[in-house]
Amino acid sequence: QAADRAEAIADLLDDVDASTRAHAALALGELGAKSFAPRIEPLLKDESECQVYRPAGRQMVGTRVDKVARKGLDHLK
């Protein structure tokens, strides 16, 4: 089941919405879904502006997809 969920999340890496792509990359990293790293890597070139949720501050903050994708991949190391 976890693999099915990771696959569903990975499908969002191609979403038209930048924030959705960013959250998908981060979620896959936090899930430890190493097999999806090659699908996250193209987002390292995606400089689209996006909003991501920061639980610590309980707020949405502005950033870029490439920065969030890097954090997702860092979780997979």
Salt bridges, closest charged atoms under 4 A:
GLU7 OE2 - ARG39 NH1 3.09
ASP11 OD1 - ARG39 NH2 3.55
ASP46 OD2 - ARG21 NE 2.87
ASP66 OD2 - ARG64 NH2 2.60
ASP74 OD1 - ARG70 NH1 3.73
ASP74 OD1 - LYS77 NZ 3.50
